[in-house]
Amino acid sequence: MARKKKEKKVPTHVFEVNVSKLSLSQEKYVDQMISFISENLKVKDVSKDGNKVDVELPKTISKKMFKLRLNRFLYQSGLKSDFRLISMLNEGKQGYMFMDR
């Protein structure tokens, strides 16, 4: 009999995305962003709490790669001229915030 392979626990980190400015324009953009991130990255967990979206990613995906995917979302949904991303550090959680241009 073959041995069963144990699943390795992959170390993860959590990024926080503040979508308060984005959700003011339309709530559908927040849902589109969550689905876009889930499709394009190996996401462990996505949770939405009010104006904050917490994305749990494996350590193999860097902060820069995550920012590139968020910028790609802005470009593909036609919001690049209206919003920009800024980096934020909040209570030990690293992440980004959408701001108006």
BABAZA-867941 format. One record per residue (C-alpha): residue in one letter; x, y, z. Coordinates in steps of 0.25 Angstrom, whole numbers, m for minus. Layout:
REM BABAZA-867941
+------+-------+-------+-------+
! code !    px !    py !    pz !
+------+-------+-------+-------+
!    A !     X !     Y !     Z !
...
+------+-------+-------+-------+
END
This chain:
REM BABAZA-867941
+------+-------+-------+-------+
! code !    px !    py !    pz !
+------+-------+-------+-------+
!    M !     0 !     0 !     0 !
!    A !     5 !    14 !    m3 !
!    R !     6 !    24 !     8 !
!    K !    m2 !    36 !     8 !
!    K !     5 !    49 !     6 !
!    K !     3 !    59 !    17 !
!    E !    m2 !    72 !    13 !
!    K !     9 !    83 !    16 !
!    K !     5 !    95 !    23 !
!    V !     9 !   107 !    15 !
!    P !    12 !   119 !    23 !
!    T !     3 !   131 !    20 !
!    H !     2 !   146 !    22 !
!    V !   m11 !   155 !    22 !
!    F !   m12 !   167 !    14 !
!    E !   m23 !   177 !    17 !
!    V !   m29 !   186 !     6 !
!    N !   m37 !   198 !    10 !
!    V !   m49 !   199 !     0 !
!    S !   m56 !   211 !     7 !
!    K !   m54 !   220 !    m5 !
!    L !   m57 !   210 !   m15 !
!    S !   m70 !   205 !    m9 !
!    L !   m75 !   220 !    m9 !
!    S !   m75 !   220 !   m24 !
!    Q !   m82 !   206 !   m25 !
!    E !   m82 !   194 !   m17 !
!    K !   m81 !   185 !   m29 !
!    Y !   m66 !   188 !   m31 !
!    V !   m63 !   182 !   m17 !
!    D !   m69 !   169 !   m21 !
!    Q !   m62 !   170 !   m35 !
!    M !   m49 !   172 !   m28 !
!    I !   m51 !   160 !   m19 !
!    S !   m54 !   151 !   m30 !
!    F !   m42 !   156 !   m38 !
!    I !   m32 !   154 !   m27 !
!    S !   m38 !   140 !   m25 !
!    E !   m36 !   136 !   m39 !
!    N !   m23 !   142 !   m41 !
!    L !   m15 !   138 !   m29 !
!    K !   m15 !   126 !   m20 !
!    V !   m23 !   131 !    m9 !
!    K !   m25 !   124 !     4 !
!    D !   m36 !   132 !     9 !
!    V !   m44 !   145 !     6 !
!    S !   m52 !   152 !    17 !
!    K !   m60 !   165 !    16 !
!    D !   m63 !   173 !    28 !
!    G !   m70 !   186 !    25 !
!    N !   m60 !   195 !    17 !
!    K !   m48 !   185 !    19 !
!    V !   m45 !   173 !    11 !
!    D !   m35 !   163 !    17 !
!    V !   m27 !   154 !     7 !
!    E !   m19 !   143 !    12 !
!    L !    m8 !   139 !     3 !
!    P !     3 !   129 !     3 !
!    K !    17 !   135 !     6 !
!    T !    22 !   131 !    m8 !
!    I !    13 !   143 !   m13 !
!    S !    20 !   156 !   m10 !
!    K !    14 !   169 !    m6 !
!    K !    18 !   175 !   m19 !
!    M !    11 !   164 !   m27 !
!    F !    m1 !   167 !   m19 !
!    K !    m1 !   181 !   m22 !
!    L !     1 !   178 !   m37 !
!    R !   m11 !   170 !   m37 !
!    L !   m19 !   181 !   m30 !
!    N !   m14 !   191 !   m41 !
!    R !   m18 !   181 !   m52 !
!    F !   m32 !   181 !   m46 !
!    L !   m33 !   196 !   m47 !
!    Y !   m28 !   196 !   m61 !
!    Q !   m37 !   185 !   m66 !
!    S !   m49 !   191 !   m59 !
!    G !   m47 !   205 !   m65 !
!    L !   m44 !   211 !   m51 !
!    K !   m30 !   214 !   m53 !
!    S !   m33 !   229 !   m56 !
!    D !   m42 !   230 !   m44 !
!    F !   m34 !   223 !   m33 !
!    R !   m20 !   220 !   m29 !
!    L !   m14 !   210 !   m18 !
!    I !    m6 !   215 !    m6 !
!    S !     2 !   206 !     3 !
!    M !    m3 !   206 !    18 !
!    L !     2 !   199 !    31 !
!    N !    m9 !   197 !    41 !
!    E !    m7 !   190 !    54 !
!    G !     3 !   181 !    49 !
!    K !    m5 !   177 !    36 !
!    Q !     1 !   182 !    23 !
!    G !    m8 !   186 !    12 !
!    Y !   m13 !   196 !     2 !
!    M !   m24 !   207 !     2 !
!    F !   m31 !   212 !   m11 !
!    M !   m31 !   227 !   m12 !
!    D !   m37 !   237 !   m21 !
!    R !   m29 !   243 !   m32 !
+------+-------+-------+-------+
END
